[in-house]
Amino acid sequence: MDKDQRHQEWVSRIEDFKASGLTMVAWCESRQYSIHQLKYWLRKLSPVKLTPHLLQPRSIHHEPFPVLKVSI
């Protein structure tokens, strides 16, 4: 099986997992897959999507610490 076939096969498996309503462990046991395989492919096929506002540079404005005078 080449890389593209394996990728497409896991896309189908992930869709099946999500539609099943089962926990990861139950789904893996019922189909004889390793939980580690499922977690790997979930991460691989679900990249973190950064929203544009997180990519914008921000300036940091530091307020001076208030000074508290104490007399004894």
C-alpha positions in Angstrom: 0.0 0.0 0.0 1.5 3.4 -1.0 1.4 6.6 1.1 -1.7 8.0 -0.7 -3.7 4.8 -0.3 -2.8 4.6 3.4 -3.8 8.3 3.8 -7.1 7.8 2.1 -7.8 4.6 4.1 -7.3 6.5 7.3 -9.4 9.4 6.2 -12.2 6.8 5.8 -11.5 5.2 9.1 -11.5 8.5 10.9 -14.9 9.4 9.3 -16.1 6.0 10.5 -14.8 6.6 14.0 -16.5 10.0 14.3 -19.8 8.7 12.9 -19.7 5.6 15.2 -20.2 7.5 18.5 -17.9 5.0 20.2 -15.0 5.9 22.4 -11.5 5.6 20.9 -10.9 2.4 22.9 -14.2 0.8 21.9 -13.8 1.7 18.3 -10.2 0.4 18.1 -11.1 -2.8 19.9 -14.1 -3.5 17.6 -11.9 -3.0 14.5 -8.6 -4.4 15.9 -6.6 -1.2 15.5 -4.2 0.2 18.0 -5.3 3.2 20.0 -1.9 4.7 19.1 -2.6 4.4 15.4 -6.0 6.1 15.8 -4.5 9.0 17.9 -1.6 9.4 15.4 -3.9 9.7 12.4 -6.3 12.0 14.3 -3.5 14.3 14.9 -2.1 13.9 11.4 -5.4 14.5 9.7 -6.7 17.3 12.0 -4.0 20.0 11.8 -4.4 23.0 14.2 -5.9 25.9 12.4 -4.7 29.3 13.5 -7.2 32.1 13.3 -6.0 35.3 11.7 -6.2 37.3 14.9 -3.7 35.0 16.5 -1.2 35.7 13.7 -1.2 39.5 14.2 1.7 41.0 16.0 0.7 42.6 19.3 2.5 45.3 21.3 3.0 44.7 25.0 2.3 47.7 27.2 3.8 47.4 30.6 2.3 49.5 33.4 4.7 50.5 36.1 4.1 48.7 39.4 2.4 50.8 42.0 4.7 51.9 44.9 3.3 51.4 48.4 5.0 53.4 51.0 5.1 51.8 54.4 6.2 53.5 57.6 6.8 51.7 60.8 
